[in-house]
Amino acid sequence: MIRQENGGRILFMSSVTGHQAHQNLAAYGMTKAALEMLAKSLVIELSQFQITVNTVAPGATLTERTMEDAGYKNTWSRITPMGRPATVEDVANAVLFLVSAQAGHITGQNIIVDGGWTAVSTSPY
């Protein structure tokens, strides 16, 4: 991106676990929080090249793996203010926005895709 001199986008996938502590996930949460700080630090290095750096932090998301857990959807639907866990499409839409031309002046930011869960932070575990 720097050599081509046409700017660009860097996007890291984080997690709400970088914002809310969970039992048995200390190392995972710490690395996600560190990843978000890396993105902010890279803003200082890369903005001069018109490169934006952002993160997306999904919360509970329905995937093939999570749908194998019979109680997953019901549990997260009950404690998420929007009444359901995220879908893969919800997360993808945030990613697509941040890499689009419409987000050309957005850098050093994190978009949490969790239906409001981190606003109330009720952990089911």
Secondary structure as GFF3:
##gff-version 3
##sequence-region A 1 125
A	DSSP	beta_strand	8	13	.	.	.	ID=ss1
A	DSSP	three_ten_helix	16	18	.	.	.	ID=ss2
A	DSSP	alpha_helix	26	46	.	.	.	ID=ss3
A	DSSP	three_ten_helix	47	49	.	.	.	ID=ss4
A	DSSP	beta_strand	51	58	.	.	.	ID=ss5
A	DSSP	beta_strand	61	62	.	.	.	ID=ss6
A	DSSP	three_ten_helix	66	68	.	.	.	ID=ss7
A	DSSP	alpha_helix	72	79	.	.	.	ID=ss8
A	DSSP	beta_strand	86	87	.	.	.	ID=ss9
A	DSSP	alpha_helix	88	98	.	.	.	ID=ss10
A	DSSP	three_ten_helix	101	103	.	.	.	ID=ss11
A	DSSP	beta_strand	110	113	.	.	.	ID=ss12
A	DSSP	alpha_helix	117	120	.	.	.	ID=ss13
###
